[in-house]
Amino acid sequence: MPGIEFISIGDEVLSGTTEDRNFSFAAGEVVAAGLSPPVRRTSVRDNKKEIKDALRRAEQSGFVIVCGGLGPTPDDLTAACAADFFGEPLKSNPEALEHVRTALKKMKRRVLASHKKQAMMPESACVIPNSKGTSAGFMCESKRAVFYFLPGVPREFQAMTTGFVVPDIQKRSGAEKHSLKAVGVFGIPESELARKVEKMKIKNADISYRIVRDYEIEVRISHASDPKIVGNAAEKIKKRLGKNVFSVSGATLAETVAQILLEKNLTVSVAESCTAGILASNLTQTAGSSKYFTGGVIPYSNRSKSDLLGVAQDVIEKKGAVSAEVARAMAAGTQKRFDSDIGVGITGIAGPGGGSFEKPVGTVYIATIAGKSVADAVCGKFQFTGSRDRVRRHSVARALYMIMEAAQPKNGVKNGKRKS
């Protein structure tokens, strides 16, 4: 099968102003579709010579996904460079122009001359529909390769990649769909995880690892054609790693937690001090989250911990705001306040200041409660390292995992009812 190459265009990508999330998404979609991963990734500035040189080098790959530079501003040069590369005139495409007009009409905006630029493309180009924005993408073929030109706005790029590009590559390449499973693992460092999996001596399947986010690693198992080999390998990993495996479907930890809460008809509420609402944000990313998320509080000050959650002032004074006792009381307080099956309390020192010898920066207490009293709360003390942002992200990841554990019947809840 011909290779797939990815080109991202834009000064903002190379300057670090904009994070290039499109490549990661495209590569994931390509692999998930059973195709070989991209053979090369290139980033270039908004410069005509550099863009055309990148197109020329990529032609040998067979399939080329080009991202960015299709907007209405003068520095959007991709379409003009493509026309030069293919040796064709740059023309206004009637189908693309109608798309621009329709999209702007829905936004109640009038069509400007700059907008019409988004309908300009090489004469032989085929339009790639864009359901999420004004810039139509386009596809061109040379004797050696198929080129897909897409806008750089992530929501537009992602919809067009999934809806058109990947299916078209599958169809043109005639490649058989690989069998693939993604096993989600939590709480094991990548090097240690690789060592554990290697000891399992899994045969015939290809194994790779991808760090999805903090403490969350995806073990990818693939085979050219046999789903049974892949399924057996996934089950072996799940059995050996036990509770560290949270998914064998490719779902993230947050998605898995949401699925469990929905399936078990459970509700959750949160009280976040050092994470300041990040856990609530993660819990509500899934559609239908109102069915399981009842509410949250960000009690940053000691007074708010007492006033909003009922944490006793003497407990805060004796044990400190960052303590197991306060975390448990916060979990119980939010559970009661929002009448949820599970309550979560997080309190810690995210840094960079505020630490002490007894409680250094990165000290975080996380508690979950699924019973009827504070005594039923489960609390963990964690020592995270790194920046303030990293400490907060690690705290949220651990809290999600603890919610998943709390949702198990043995930990106090069953079918949406707290045990007496």
RAUR-V33041 format. One record per residue. PSI is psi in whole degrees, 0 to 359 (NA if undefined). NEAR is the number of other ideal C-beta (glycine too) atoms within 10 Angstrom. D_LAST is the distance of its C-alpha to the last C-alpha in whole Angstrom. Layout:
psi=PSI near=NEAR d_last=D_LAST
psi=PSI near=NEAR d_last=D_LAST
This chain:
psi=138 near=14 d_last=61
psi=153 near=18 d_last=62
psi=169 near=17 d_last=60
psi=130 near=26 d_last=58
psi=150 near=24 d_last=59
psi=130 near=23 d_last=57
psi=124 near=24 d_last=59
psi=135 near=23 d_last=58
psi=130 near=28 d_last=60
psi=132 near=23 d_last=60
psi=325 near=14 d_last=61
psi=333 near=16 d_last=57
psi=313 near=21 d_last=56
psi=335 near=15 d_last=58
psi=350 near=9 d_last=58
psi=1 near=8 d_last=55
psi=323 near=9 d_last=54
psi=130 near=16 d_last=52
psi=131 near=10 d_last=50
psi=86 near=20 d_last=51
psi=345 near=12 d_last=48
psi=323 near=24 d_last=50
psi=314 near=19 d_last=51
psi=319 near=11 d_last=47
psi=312 near=16 d_last=46
psi=315 near=25 d_last=49
psi=319 near=18 d_last=49
psi=319 near=17 d_last=46
psi=321 near=16 d_last=47
psi=312 near=22 d_last=50
psi=319 near=19 d_last=48
psi=333 near=15 d_last=45
psi=1 near=16 d_last=48
psi=12 near=18 d_last=49
psi=161 near=21 d_last=52
psi=145 near=14 d_last=54
psi=158 near=11 d_last=53
psi=141 near=19 d_last=55
psi=339 near=15 d_last=58
psi=150 near=14 d_last=59
psi=129 near=14 d_last=58
psi=139 near=18 d_last=60
psi=134 near=17 d_last=60
psi=160 near=23 d_last=63
psi=172 near=17 d_last=64
psi=74 near=21 d_last=65
psi=125 near=15 d_last=68
psi=313 near=13 d_last=71
psi=316 near=10 d_last=72
psi=322 near=16 d_last=69
psi=313 near=24 d_last=67
psi=324 near=17 d_last=70
psi=320 near=15 d_last=70
psi=319 near=22 d_last=67
psi=320 near=27 d_last=67
psi=316 near=11 d_last=70
psi=324 near=14 d_last=68
psi=342 near=24 d_last=65
psi=331 near=16 d_last=67
psi=346 near=14 d_last=68
psi=332 near=19 d_last=64
psi=311 near=18 d_last=64
psi=130 near=24 d_last=61
psi=121 near=28 d_last=61
psi=117 near=29 d_last=58
psi=129 near=28 d_last=59
psi=126 near=29 d_last=57
psi=162 near=28 d_last=58
psi=22 near=26 d_last=61
psi=13 near=29 d_last=61
psi=188 near=20 d_last=60
psi=359 near=15 d_last=63
psi=162 near=10 d_last=64
psi=331 near=9 d_last=67
psi=2 near=12 d_last=66
psi=100 near=22 d_last=64
psi=358 near=22 d_last=67
psi=312 near=26 d_last=65
psi=316 near=24 d_last=67
psi=319 near=18 d_last=70
psi=322 near=26 d_last=70
psi=317 near=24 d_last=69
psi=316 near=20 d_last=72
psi=317 near=17 d_last=74
psi=318 near=19 d_last=73
psi=357 near=17 d_last=73
psi=39 near=8 d_last=76
psi=157 near=15 d_last=76
psi=150 near=10 d_last=76
psi=117 near=16 d_last=73
psi=158 near=15 d_last=73
psi=124 near=13 d_last=70
psi=121 near=21 d_last=68
psi=320 near=10 d_last=68
psi=317 near=13 d_last=65
psi=321 near=25 d_last=63
psi=321 near=17 d_last=65
psi=323 near=13 d_last=63
psi=315 near=21 d_last=60
psi=314 near=23 d_last=60
psi=316 near=16 d_last=62
psi=317 near=11 d_last=59
psi=317 near=20 d_last=56
psi=325 near=16 d_last=58
psi=319 near=11 d_last=58
psi=328 near=9 d_last=54
psi=359 near=10 d_last=54
psi=44 near=6 d_last=56
psi=147 near=11 d_last=59
psi=155 near=9 d_last=62
psi=121 near=14 d_last=64
psi=167 near=10 d_last=66
psi=323 near=7 d_last=69
psi=326 near=12 d_last=66
psi=325 near=19 d_last=64
psi=337 near=15 d_last=66
psi=331 near=20 d_last=67
psi=352 near=26 d_last=63
psi=359 near=23 d_last=65
psi=132 near=19 d_last=68
psi=167 near=28 d_last=68
psi=148 near=25 d_last=70
psi=322 near=12 d_last=72
psi=1 near=14 d_last=71
psi=146 near=25 d_last=67
psi=135 near=15 d_last=65
psi=135 near=18 d_last=62
psi=117 near=20 d_last=58
psi=144 near=14 d_last=56
psi=105 near=25 d_last=54
psi=354 near=11 d_last=51
psi=357 near=17 d_last=50
psi=190 near=21 d_last=53
psi=332 near=25 d_last=57
psi=116 near=28 d_last=58
psi=142 near=27 d_last=59
psi=176 near=26 d_last=59
psi=158 near=26 d_last=62
psi=136 near=19 d_last=63
psi=151 near=23 d_last=66
psi=137 near=13 d_last=68
psi=185 near=14 d_last=71
psi=339 near=5 d_last=72
psi=344 near=12 d_last=70
psi=161 near=18 d_last=66
psi=129 near=20 d_last=64
psi=133 near=23 d_last=63
psi=117 near=24 d_last=60
psi=119 near=29 d_last=60
psi=151 near=29 d_last=57
psi=157 near=26 d_last=56
psi=349 near=24 d_last=54
psi=120 near=19 d_last=51
psi=315 near=16 d_last=48
psi=326 near=11 d_last=47
psi=313 near=21 d_last=50
psi=315 near=26 d_last=51
psi=316 near=17 d_last=48
psi=320 near=17 d_last=48
psi=325 near=26 d_last=52
psi=313 near=24 d_last=51
psi=318 near=15 d_last=48
psi=334 near=15 d_last=50
psi=306 near=18 d_last=54
psi=304 near=23 d_last=54
psi=313 near=21 d_last=52
psi=323 near=12 d_last=53
psi=321 near=16 d_last=57
psi=318 near=23 d_last=57
psi=314 near=17 d_last=55
psi=315 near=9 d_last=58
psi=324 near=14 d_last=61
psi=336 near=16 d_last=60
psi=18 near=7 d_last=59
psi=139 near=16 d_last=57
psi=144 near=11 d_last=55
psi=124 near=12 d_last=51
psi=155 near=19 d_last=49
psi=130 near=18 d_last=46
psi=138 near=18 d_last=44
psi=143 near=20 d_last=40
psi=118 near=21 d_last=38
psi=120 near=24 d_last=36
psi=127 near=21 d_last=34
psi=136 near=24 d_last=33
psi=139 near=22 d_last=31
psi=9 near=15 d_last=32
psi=123 near=17 d_last=35
psi=151 near=11 d_last=38
psi=316 near=13 d_last=41
psi=319 near=9 d_last=43
psi=321 near=9 d_last=41
psi=315 near=18 d_last=39
psi=320 near=16 d_last=43
psi=318 near=11 d_last=44
psi=316 near=16 d_last=41
psi=322 near=22 d_last=41
psi=323 near=10 d_last=45
psi=340 near=9 d_last=44
psi=346 near=14 d_last=43
psi=54 near=7 d_last=46
psi=128 near=17 d_last=45
psi=150 near=8 d_last=49
psi=344 near=11 d_last=50
psi=146 near=21 d_last=48
psi=132 near=14 d_last=48
psi=131 near=16 d_last=46
psi=166 near=13 d_last=46
psi=142 near=14 d_last=43
psi=122 near=15 d_last=42
psi=111 near=11 d_last=40
psi=310 near=16 d_last=38
psi=185 near=15 d_last=37
psi=126 near=19 d_last=36
psi=8 near=20 d_last=34
psi=113 near=20 d_last=34
psi=140 near=21 d_last=37
psi=121 near=18 d_last=38
psi=115 near=25 d_last=40
psi=123 near=19 d_last=42
psi=126 near=24 d_last=43
psi=156 near=18 d_last=46
psi=150 near=19 d_last=49
psi=326 near=14 d_last=52
psi=343 near=11 d_last=51
psi=104 near=13 d_last=49
psi=337 near=13 d_last=45
psi=319 near=9 d_last=44
psi=317 near=18 d_last=45
psi=315 near=21 d_last=43
psi=317 near=16 d_last=40
psi=319 near=16 d_last=40
psi=318 near=24 d_last=41
psi=318 near=20 d_last=38
psi=324 near=13 d_last=36
psi=316 near=17 d_last=37
psi=317 near=23 d_last=37
psi=318 near=17 d_last=33
psi=318 near=10 d_last=33
psi=324 near=13 d_last=34
psi=348 near=19 d_last=33
psi=231 near=7 d_last=29
psi=349 near=11 d_last=26
psi=342 near=17 d_last=29
psi=123 near=18 d_last=30
psi=346 near=23 d_last=28
psi=146 near=19 d_last=30
psi=16 near=17 d_last=33
psi=0 near=12 d_last=34
psi=1 near=16 d_last=36
psi=147 near=16 d_last=33
psi=170 near=19 d_last=32
psi=316 near=25 d_last=29
psi=319 near=21 d_last=28
psi=322 near=18 d_last=29
psi=316 near=18 d_last=27
psi=315 near=25 d_last=24
psi=317 near=26 d_last=25
psi=317 near=16 d_last=25
psi=315 near=17 d_last=22
psi=319 near=25 d_last=20
psi=315 near=14 d_last=22
psi=323 near=10 d_last=21
psi=1 near=17 d_last=18
psi=45 near=14 d_last=18
psi=155 near=23 d_last=16
psi=156 near=21 d_last=17
psi=147 near=30 d_last=18
psi=159 near=25 d_last=19
psi=150 near=32 d_last=22
psi=109 near=34 d_last=23
psi=122 near=28 d_last=27
psi=284 near=27 d_last=29
psi=337 near=24 d_last=32
psi=348 near=27 d_last=31
psi=43 near=14 d_last=32
psi=357 near=13 d_last=30
psi=323 near=19 d_last=31
psi=316 near=26 d_last=28
psi=320 near=22 d_last=27
psi=316 near=14 d_last=31
psi=320 near=24 d_last=30
psi=337 near=24 d_last=27
psi=14 near=16 d_last=28
psi=338 near=11 d_last=32
psi=136 near=19 d_last=30
psi=138 near=8 d_last=31
psi=12 near=11 d_last=28
psi=340 near=16 d_last=26
psi=344 near=9 d_last=25
psi=339 near=14 d_last=23
psi=342 near=27 d_last=21
psi=115 near=20 d_last=22
psi=339 near=19 d_last=21
psi=176 near=15 d_last=23
psi=161 near=21 d_last=24
psi=143 near=22 d_last=26
psi=84 near=17 d_last=29
psi=79 near=23 d_last=28
psi=319 near=14 d_last=32
psi=160 near=12 d_last=33
psi=322 near=16 d_last=31
psi=318 near=12 d_last=31
psi=330 near=15 d_last=29
psi=322 near=26 d_last=26
psi=312 near=17 d_last=26
psi=321 near=11 d_last=27
psi=333 near=17 d_last=25
psi=354 near=22 d_last=22
psi=20 near=14 d_last=22
psi=125 near=27 d_last=23
psi=135 near=14 d_last=24
psi=324 near=11 d_last=28
psi=329 near=8 d_last=28
psi=317 near=17 d_last=26
psi=318 near=20 d_last=28
psi=320 near=10 d_last=32
psi=317 near=10 d_last=31
psi=338 near=15 d_last=29
psi=152 near=16 d_last=31
psi=330 near=23 d_last=30
psi=92 near=22 d_last=30
psi=162 near=19 d_last=27
psi=321 near=17 d_last=24
psi=318 near=20 d_last=22
psi=320 near=28 d_last=23
psi=317 near=30 d_last=22
psi=317 near=26 d_last=19
psi=324 near=27 d_last=19
psi=317 near=33 d_last=20
psi=316 near=31 d_last=18
psi=323 near=25 d_last=15
psi=318 near=25 d_last=18
psi=327 near=28 d_last=18
psi=316 near=31 d_last=15
psi=317 near=15 d_last=15
psi=321 near=18 d_last=18
psi=6 near=18 d_last=18
psi=52 near=11 d_last=15
psi=160 near=24 d_last=14
psi=322 near=25 d_last=12
psi=135 near=27 d_last=14
psi=145 near=31 d_last=16
psi=134 near=30 d_last=19
psi=130 near=32 d_last=21
psi=127 near=27 d_last=25
psi=136 near=31 d_last=28
psi=185 near=27 d_last=31
psi=100 near=22 d_last=35
psi=339 near=25 d_last=36
psi=184 near=21 d_last=40
psi=344 near=10 d_last=43
psi=183 near=8 d_last=43
psi=356 near=14 d_last=40
psi=169 near=15 d_last=39
psi=177 near=11 d_last=40
psi=317 near=5 d_last=41
psi=324 near=8 d_last=37
psi=83 near=19 d_last=36
psi=165 near=13 d_last=38
psi=136 near=20 d_last=38
psi=353 near=21 d_last=36
psi=124 near=23 d_last=33
psi=134 near=26 d_last=30
psi=130 near=26 d_last=26
psi=127 near=29 d_last=24
psi=143 near=27 d_last=20
psi=146 near=30 d_last=17
psi=133 near=33 d_last=13
psi=4 near=28 d_last=11
psi=204 near=20 d_last=8
psi=352 near=14 d_last=7
psi=164 near=9 d_last=10
psi=330 near=17 d_last=14
psi=339 near=9 d_last=13
psi=351 near=18 d_last=11
psi=142 near=25 d_last=14
psi=129 near=17 d_last=17
psi=138 near=19 d_last=20
psi=143 near=15 d_last=24
psi=130 near=14 d_last=27
psi=146 near=15 d_last=30
psi=97 near=12 d_last=34
psi=154 near=22 d_last=35
psi=165 near=11 d_last=39
psi=197 near=14 d_last=41
psi=171 near=13 d_last=42
psi=316 near=15 d_last=40
psi=319 near=11 d_last=39
psi=318 near=15 d_last=38
psi=317 near=26 d_last=36
psi=318 near=24 d_last=34
psi=319 near=20 d_last=34
psi=322 near=21 d_last=33
psi=317 near=27 d_last=30
psi=317 near=27 d_last=29
psi=316 near=22 d_last=29
psi=322 near=22 d_last=27
psi=319 near=27 d_last=24
psi=317 near=24 d_last=25
psi=320 near=23 d_last=24
psi=328 near=22 d_last=21
psi=318 near=26 d_last=20
psi=318 near=19 d_last=21
psi=320 near=14 d_last=19
psi=336 near=26 d_last=16
psi=352 near=23 d_last=16
psi=141 near=14 d_last=16
psi=323 near=11 d_last=13
psi=344 near=8 d_last=13
psi=8 near=18 d_last=12
psi=350 near=20 d_last=9
psi=149 near=24 d_last=10
psi=122 near=17 d_last=11
psi=42 near=9 d_last=13
psi=14 near=12 d_last=13
psi=129 near=10 d_last=9
psi=139 near=17 d_last=6
psi=147 near=12 d_last=4
psi=NA near=5 d_last=0
